[in-house]
Amino acid sequence: MRTHNSTSNSESGAYGFGFESSSFEGLIRSFATAHATSASQQGVGDGDGPIYEYERRVNADLLRDDPHQRNIINHLQCLHDMLKSYTPPPIVHPSPDDLQENNKSSFWGSLFGRGAARSDVPRPRPENLPKGLYMYGDVGCGKTMLMDLFYDTIPSNIKRKKRIHFHNFMQGVHRDLHAVKKARGREFDALPMVAANIAETANVLCFDEFQCTDIADAMVLRRFLELLMSHGVVMVTTSNRHPDDLYKNGIQREHFIPCIKLLKKELEVLNLNSETDYRKIPRPPSGVYHHPLDKAAEQHAEKWFEYLGDPQNDPPHPATHEVWGREIPVPSASGRAAKFSFQELLGRASGAADYLELVRHYDAFIVTDVPGMTIRERDWARRFITFIDAVYESKAKLVLTSAVPLQNLFMSEAEIKTSIDDASSSSDGPEALPSDMRQLMDDLGLSMAALKSTSIFSGDEERFAFARALSRLTEMGSKQWVERGMGVGMGAIQGLEDRDAYKKTRSRWSEDSM
């Protein structure tokens, strides 16, 4: 997610919202990954707005003019104009006594909308509450750029605004719900209290990548959004999915349907997809793997990053993701592509959970300066193989610049020479290995001695992982793999079908790996 300057808060939590257990009525909240900009810091005046900023960028050749995109921005401009005259209501915090539920069943019923607990009915929405926006579309349709245009031009009378990745936002919500219940008791209805405190921090709340993938979010989302709107919070969100496609095949999805209806009723739903193909940058003439690490290596990485990313609508920028309470920094991200050096990706302690989180967010990875690995880099080799497996199994794309050819990544020159010298005298034949490993060796042109002489792997299982990694790298370097889902050389209809099929494949993998 793109970063923005933060407003100052007296206290904030490490991840999510700050929480003062001594005074629930005076909770001070801030978003760990959200960033707000006060009106005085804005560079665009009230006489402007998204459409004027769009015109400026088009005239400066920073953006390509597109009629469909311009139509979407007109909707953003209408909301901008409504916000100019919008005065948010004062936040009314609920009384803790009203939130003390009588029994557990009424609480769970209220979450799903089946019960009628006292705190379950939010105040009526303000009559002057502007209707928010729900913008959805495929990768590369300009979601980030459109949100940038809207967020950066919010009028100065809106004193508090927040922008945050929706997944990180919900993590913060669940942490706060847990903290309140820990202090007040499990039967306490914490949701209105948390919602009121979030409303104190944001009159306009912008979500990147709205989604619902687990039952915990599905349980609270409809009521939580209703509570925010009752406090006069205007919501604008981007998503890869139409509201009707949210939480598909989820547990007890029938209880999430009211949330879908709420989104469609209270937010204007806009389809960002158009017939314009924004991937006009020509495919680099070289393959995805380059060695050695010469002057051409950097150009190779940049050209592929530009091709697989979305520099037109989402210029390269640092990003941060989170897994199990720790941050995963991404040095450079653009669209659905991420670029790392080998050290940046693997130099720190990292593991499968980190890589799975990354491949959920990105469809393509550019990794530079990959060294040849010997016995001294055993940990690096194992991490790299784990990363390769995650990229391969998620059907993502991989670009490498390396110091050595692929077949030498896990073998030094000395090991290769030794394996050649010993090949004729080796008593172990390929028949000593499992059939799948023998097939890999045949595909890669590796001898038994070459495989067994790889000193960084201590047993057959690790040697098999090495051979499998090389085989997968070879497959991921194929033209078919690289161009999958990009509609290369296809007509408009076929290209759209190709992109949709790839998107569905990636989406199914992401849901299955949760």
Order of alpha helices (4+ residues) and beta strands (2+ residues): alpha-alpha-alpha-beta-alpha-beta-alpha-alpha-beta-alpha-beta-alpha-beta-beta-alpha-beta-beta-beta-alpha-alpha-beta-alpha-beta-alpha-alpha-alpha-alpha-alpha-alpha
